Amino acid sequence: MRRSLIADAAGKKLGYPIVIDSLPADGRRRWGHLFDQFAVSQIPLTIVVDRNGKVAAHGSREEMLTTASQLAREQLSKDKRPLAK
């Protein structure tokens, strides 16, 4: 399934990375390494990454759509560029 997802995403030329967590080899935990690294508190989880590759925020999809829009507006304001409509 993992290979199929990666191939499907590659075929769509999405322009952004797709990250898939893997279960640990010991089989003792239900969640993978990224679950711990990104402090996942819910599933599904949306992560907003800034232009420097740093995690800017994380949470529910609805919250992160609002947050991403707000962060983009703030950055564009700093760059003194208008927000495209």
Secondary structure, 3 states (H helix, E strand, C coil): CHHHHHHHHHHHCCCCCCCCCCCCCCCCCCCCHHHHHCCCCCCCCEEEECCCCCEEEEECHHHHHHHHHHHHHHHHHHHCCCCCC
